[in-house]
Amino acid sequence: MNGLSKGFGKVEIALRWDPSPSGEPSTDLDLVAAPYPAGDPHGDPAYVVHFDSRSPDGTIILNRDSKDGQGFGYDEVMTLELHRLDERYARVVVGVVIQQHRTRRTFSDVGNPGLRIREGYTVLAEDDFGGVPGATAATVAEFVREGSGPWEFRPGVQGFDGDPVDFSRAMGTARRA
């Protein structure tokens, strides 16, 4: 990033997948985002945004939530308004969780999963979770900044195997390079 860059402002994370075959339990994927304070960017998140929640200041919003993948195109959409996020936050981590209802599911069990991250019409990253087939959750993006500087995007899908609650606690640990 050069000195003239304004960084990232409003970013959209979108998730899609095919519904489960007839007669099988539905597949439910969820987007999760967590901002981390500048004083401890790899510690506990300030809060976690997921289904049925939003950030206290309205800068992170789940615009669309699907419990079964039955939609047109992207079924789950989250907006991060990084340009409005308070300076006390230095890092935002975004993840995807497969809800574990009646059947244990990994990304290899999800029909045609897809992820798109974009700012405006510019696609920043796309993925199909093929690199983490045995995972039950994954971090998919990290946005970081120094002080009041511009937000930088660090792409990469990193798998996690475990309970969704454990994932929300572990998703902010330092990412592998």
C-alpha positions as CSV (number, residue, x, y, z in Angstrom):
1,M,0.0,0.0,0.0
2,N,1.5,3.4,-0.9
3,G,1.3,6.7,1.0
4,L,-1.6,7.9,-1.2
5,S,-3.9,5.0,-0.3
6,K,-7.0,5.8,1.7
7,G,-7.3,2.1,2.8
8,F,-10.6,0.3,2.9
9,G,-13.9,1.9,3.8
10,K,-17.0,-0.1,3.4
11,V,-16.5,-3.8,2.7
12,E,-19.0,-6.5,1.9
13,I,-18.5,-10.2,2.8
14,A,-20.9,-12.6,1.1
15,L,-21.4,-16.3,1.5
16,R,-23.3,-18.8,-0.6
17,W,-24.0,-22.6,-0.5
18,D,-26.4,-25.0,-2.0
19,P,-29.3,-26.3,0.1
20,S,-29.0,-29.8,1.6
21,P,-30.5,-32.6,-0.5
22,S,-34.2,-33.5,0.1
23,G,-34.6,-35.5,3.3
24,E,-31.4,-34.4,4.9
25,P,-31.0,-31.8,7.7
26,S,-30.5,-28.3,6.4
27,T,-27.0,-26.8,6.3
28,D,-26.5,-23.5,8.1
29,L,-23.4,-21.4,7.6
30,D,-23.0,-18.1,9.5
31,L,-20.7,-15.1,9.1
32,V,-19.1,-13.9,12.3
33,A,-17.0,-10.7,12.8
34,A,-15.1,-9.4,15.8
35,P,-13.2,-6.2,16.3
36,Y,-10.1,-6.2,18.6
37,P,-8.8,-3.2,20.6
38,A,-5.6,-1.5,19.7
39,G,-4.1,-2.3,23.1
40,D,-4.6,-6.1,22.7
41,P,-5.3,-6.9,19.0
42,H,-4.8,-10.7,19.5
43,G,-6.6,-11.0,22.8
44,D,-10.3,-11.0,23.5
45,P,-12.6,-9.3,21.0
46,A,-14.5,-6.2,22.1
47,Y,-17.7,-7.9,20.8
48,V,-18.7,-10.5,18.3
49,V,-21.3,-9.9,15.5
50,H,-23.2,-12.9,14.3
51,F,-26.8,-13.9,13.5
52,D,-29.3,-12.0,15.7
53,S,-26.7,-9.2,16.5
54,R,-24.9,-6.2,15.2
55,S,-22.2,-3.9,16.4
56,P,-23.2,-1.4,19.1
57,D,-22.4,1.5,16.8
58,G,-23.9,0.0,13.6
59,T,-20.5,-0.3,11.8
60,I,-20.8,-4.1,11.4
61,I,-24.1,-5.4,10.2
62,L,-25.4,-8.8,9.1
63,N,-27.6,-7.7,6.2
64,R,-28.9,-11.1,5.2
65,D,-29.0,-14.4,7.2
66,S,-29.9,-17.8,5.8
67,K,-30.4,-20.9,7.8
68,D,-30.5,-23.3,4.8
69,G,-28.8,-21.8,1.7
70,Q,-32.1,-21.4,-0.1
71,G,-31.6,-18.1,-1.8
72,F,-30.5,-16.5,-5.0
73,G,-26.8,-16.1,-5.3
74,Y,-25.2,-15.1,-2.0
75,D,-27.4,-16.2,1.0
76,E,-25.6,-14.5,3.8
77,V,-24.1,-10.9,3.6
78,M,-22.3,-8.8,6.1
79,T,-21.2,-5.2,5.8
80,L,-18.2,-3.7,7.6
81,E,-18.0,0.1,7.6
82,L,-14.3,0.2,8.5
83,H,-14.1,4.0,7.8
84,R,-16.6,4.6,10.6
85,L,-15.1,2.1,13.1
86,D,-13.7,3.9,16.3
87,E,-9.9,4.4,16.5
88,R,-9.8,2.2,19.6
89,Y,-10.1,-0.8,17.3
90,A,-7.0,-1.9,15.4
91,R,-8.1,-5.2,14.0
92,V,-11.3,-6.9,12.7
93,V,-11.4,-10.6,12.0
94,V,-14.2,-12.2,9.9
95,G,-15.0,-15.9,10.0
96,V,-17.5,-18.5,8.8
97,V,-19.1,-21.1,11.1
98,I,-21.0,-24.2,10.1
99,Q,-23.7,-24.7,12.7
100,Q,-23.6,-28.2,14.1
101,H,-27.2,-29.2,14.6
102,R,-28.1,-32.9,14.2
103,T,-25.2,-33.8,12.0
104,R,-21.5,-32.9,12.2
105,R,-20.6,-31.0,9.1
106,T,-17.3,-29.8,7.6
107,F,-16.8,-27.7,4.5
108,S,-16.4,-30.9,2.4
109,D,-20.0,-31.7,3.4
110,V,-21.4,-28.4,2.3
111,G,-22.7,-28.2,-1.3
112,N,-21.0,-25.6,-3.5
113,P,-19.8,-23.2,-0.8
114,G,-18.5,-19.8,-1.9
115,L,-17.1,-16.7,-0.4
116,R,-16.7,-13.2,-1.9
117,I,-15.2,-10.2,-0.3
118,R,-15.5,-6.9,-2.1
119,E,-15.3,-3.1,-1.7
120,G,-17.8,-1.5,-4.0
121,Y,-17.5,-3.4,-7.3
122,T,-13.9,-4.4,-6.7
123,V,-13.6,-8.1,-5.7
124,L,-10.8,-8.4,-3.1
125,A,-11.0,-12.1,-2.6
126,E,-13.0,-15.2,-3.6
127,D,-12.8,-18.7,-2.2
128,D,-14.6,-22.1,-2.2
129,F,-13.2,-23.5,1.1
130,G,-11.4,-26.2,-0.8
131,G,-8.2,-25.5,1.2
132,V,-10.0,-26.4,4.5
133,P,-12.2,-29.4,3.7
134,G,-12.2,-30.9,7.2
135,A,-12.8,-27.7,9.1
136,T,-16.1,-26.8,10.8
137,A,-15.2,-23.1,10.8
138,A,-12.7,-20.8,9.2
139,T,-11.3,-17.2,9.4
140,V,-11.7,-15.7,6.0
141,A,-10.4,-12.1,6.3
142,E,-8.4,-9.8,8.6
143,F,-8.4,-6.0,8.5
144,V,-5.7,-4.2,10.4
145,R,-4.5,-0.6,10.9
146,E,-1.9,1.3,12.9
147,G,-3.4,4.1,15.0
148,S,-5.7,6.2,12.9
149,G,-4.0,5.0,9.7
150,P,-5.8,3.3,6.8
151,W,-7.2,-0.2,7.0
152,E,-5.2,-3.0,5.3
153,F,-6.8,-6.2,4.1
154,R,-5.1,-9.5,4.8
155,P,-6.9,-12.3,2.9
156,G,-6.7,-16.0,3.6
157,V,-8.9,-18.8,4.7
158,Q,-7.7,-20.6,7.8
159,G,-9.6,-23.7,9.1
160,F,-10.7,-24.5,12.6
161,D,-12.3,-27.7,13.9
162,G,-14.4,-27.4,16.9
163,D,-17.5,-25.9,18.5
164,P,-18.8,-22.6,17.2
165,V,-18.5,-21.0,20.7
166,D,-14.9,-22.1,20.9
167,F,-14.3,-20.7,17.4
168,S,-15.5,-17.2,18.4
169,R,-12.9,-17.2,21.2
170,A,-10.1,-18.6,19.0
171,M,-10.7,-16.7,15.8
172,G,-8.6,-13.7,17.0
173,T,-5.4,-15.6,17.8
174,A,-2.5,-14.6,15.6
175,R,-2.9,-15.9,12.0
176,R,-0.3,-18.1,10.4
177,A,1.8,-16.3,7.8
